Amino acid sequence: MRQLLIFSIIILLAPMAFFAPFTGLVSYVAIAYVRPHEWAYMPEAQLSLAVAVATLLGYAIFEFTRRAPRLIPNALLLLLWLQLVIATFLAQSQELAQGKLIEFSKTFLIALLMTAMVDSEKRARWLLLGTVLAIGFLAFRSNIGIILTLGQTRIYGPGGAFEDNNDYALLLNVAAPMAYYAGRGEKNLWIRRACYAVSTMMMITTLFTLSRGGFLGLCFVLLGLALKSKRKITGIVAVLLIGSFAFTFLPDRIIERVGTISTASETDQSARMRFDSWQVSLRIINDHPIFGIGPRNMTEVFDLYLNTGAVRVAHNSFLQMAVDAGLPALALFLGVMLLSWFRLRRGRAILKDRAPDSSLIAYSHGLEIALVGYVVSASFLSRHDLELVYEIFALATSFSLIAGKLEREAETHKLPEPGARAFEPELAMK
């Protein structure tokens, strides 16, 4: 019965994605996170791939001439992809590297598609809601498990790229502020409440993953939310009070796990393993500074630097990027991140002046805090390929382009008055 339902959904979504490519894009994002095929015991089914192919074909036929790819604004992202391509062809094991390069290429392609197709506030809203509500559904399921076990559980991810508890915590830390500010910018009361609810459930789930890196990331996310409030001191005090109050009700295993952070480097094997991986990563970078050793090749050379039976990755997203494709790749990755931060702030400044009631203003705050959550949590695991952070890069570019167009129209006196709501006409979701 489940399989029949899933196949029915695909039969509907594939042609819809072809004739309405933006709908296909939002559907692809939702399917990629929710992974409905695993509920139907079809773990190998490529549902998201089918929707992605239909979306790309539809975009090429129906939307390409109206919404061409934004290559120049994405120059740093394209250079990063080129660096990864070169590193792949110079890798010691090209077979391993090529598999990872295909994954990166898919992520980059979707990011480019987002910057081309998200050219209005309406489309930005739908993509954000599709993303946060899909991840929010995962958090909702996790919260059901927490309630049923009375908190005596350790939450793991839904499978695929987020099966590990640390990866799942990273995803939730990035999505939680996005969901909160999607609610802040939402005019529909019920959707606003849903966004606030899933944001809260994401934060609760992060605690129950027992991920120490996830907990640290969550602390910075909460701090970011407090600093974004109108009364910053009051916000920080409120976060501290709520945190202290919550800790009195949390299960002992969470408190004990958090309590090991200060002594983890001395007493915890997994923490010591991370320090060892960081040292090995630095040595590899020193030996291969320009092109690295190729994506996914660290597993092949790790024993040359340290003989261990542990998982052989960098356990740090930034070191992993440098190991995989060299210091230029790391510089480009950090450059895209900083550029996205700048674009969000500059776009928000323009929108506050020209369209102060725009929801994009609230969205930009959430994306900024999401970047902070990523930087902190991703410093303890190798997820330089996290699709959600590349979606943030794409949305930052789109926001900047939308705000820039608004500013140019204002300069040529196409807008009535600064401060009036002025956007492109509502676009059909095609």
Buried (B, 14 or more C-beta within 10 A) or exposed (E): EEEEEBBEBBEEBBEBBBEBBBBBBBBBBBBBBBBBBBEBEBEEBEBBEBBBBBBBBBBEEBBEEEBEBBEEBBEBBBBBBBBBBBBBEBBEBBEBBBEBBEBBBBBBBBBBBBBBBBBBBBBBBBBBBBBBBBBBBBBBBBBEBBEEEEBEBBBBBBEEBBEBBBBBBBBBBBBBBBBBBBBBBBEEEEBBEBBBBBBBBBBBBBBBBBBBBBBBBBBBBBBBBBBBEEEEEEBBEBBEEEEEEEEEEBBEBBEEBBEEBEEBEEEBEEBBBBEBBBEBBBBBBEEBEEBBBBBBBBEBBBEEBEEEEBEBBBBBBBBBBBBBBBBBBBBBBBBBBEBBBEBBBBBBBBBBBBBEEBBBBBBBBBBBBBBBBBBBBBBBBBBBBBBBBBBBBBBBBBBBBBBBBBBEBBEEEEBEEEEEEBBBEEBEBB
